[in-house]
Amino acid sequence: MKMRKIPMRSCVVTKQRYEKKELIRVVRTPEKEVKIDETGKLNGKGAYLKKDREVILKAQKSKVLDRVLEIEVPESIYEELIKLVS
């Protein structure tokens, strides 16, 4: 049986590569909305964060998602992310 390739992505905070399933994708849609993409298939510019409370808090403090997605990320998105990893 053939081994399947495991998709790897980089966390925008830690800059380390992880398996896609260990990360959360945050997307800026073409309509300029910011959404959490739990399916990994939403259209738009995406950024990955490690499923770790400390990483999410660091992203919030440093505004790294604002820079990567080129849009202001609402506080509600960070609250939702923290609920997802808790």
C-alpha positions in Angstrom: 0.0 0.0 0.0 1.2 3.5 -0.9 2.0 5.9 1.9 0.0 9.1 1.7 1.8 12.4 1.9 1.0 14.3 5.1 0.2 18.0 4.4 2.5 20.3 6.4 1.8 24.0 7.1 3.7 26.7 8.9 2.3 28.5 12.0 2.5 32.3 11.5 3.5 32.8 15.1 6.1 30.1 15.8 7.3 29.8 12.2 7.5 26.0 12.7 6.0 23.4 10.4 3.2 21.1 11.7 0.8 18.7 10.3 -2.2 20.5 8.9 -4.5 18.8 11.5 -2.5 20.3 14.4 -3.3 23.9 13.2 -6.3 26.2 12.9 -6.8 28.1 9.7 -8.0 31.7 9.8 -9.2 33.1 6.5 -9.9 36.5 5.0 -12.7 35.8 2.5 -13.0 37.7 -0.9 -15.8 39.7 0.8 -13.2 41.0 3.3 -14.6 39.0 6.3 -12.4 37.1 8.7 -13.5 33.6 9.5 -12.2 30.5 11.3 -11.9 27.8 8.7 -12.5 24.4 10.4 -12.8 22.5 7.1 -9.6 23.9 5.6 -11.4 24.6 2.3 -12.8 28.1 2.5 -11.9 30.5 -0.3 -9.6 33.3 0.5 -6.2 34.2 2.0 -5.4 31.9 4.9 -3.1 31.9 7.9 -2.4 28.9 10.2 -2.0 29.0 14.0 -0.9 26.2 16.2 -3.8 24.8 18.4 -2.3 26.3 21.5 -3.7 28.9 23.8 -0.3 30.6 24.3 0.2 30.9 20.5 -3.2 32.4 20.0 -2.6 35.0 22.8 0.8 35.8 21.3 -0.8 36.3 17.8 -3.4 38.6 19.4 -0.8 40.7 21.2 1.6 41.0 18.2 -1.2 41.5 15.7 0.5 39.0 13.3 -2.8 37.9 11.8 -3.6 41.5 10.9 -0.4 41.7 9.0 -0.6 38.3 7.3 -4.3 38.7 6.3 -3.9 42.4 5.5 -7.1 43.3 7.4 -8.0 44.1 11.1 -8.9 40.9 12.8 -11.8 41.4 15.3 -11.4 40.4 19.0 -14.3 38.0 18.6 -12.2 35.8 16.3 -9.5 35.5 19.0 -12.1 34.7 21.6 -13.5 32.0 19.3 -10.0 30.6 18.7 -9.4 30.3 22.5 -12.7 28.5 23.0 -11.7 26.0 20.2 -8.4 25.1 21.9 -9.7 24.9 25.4 
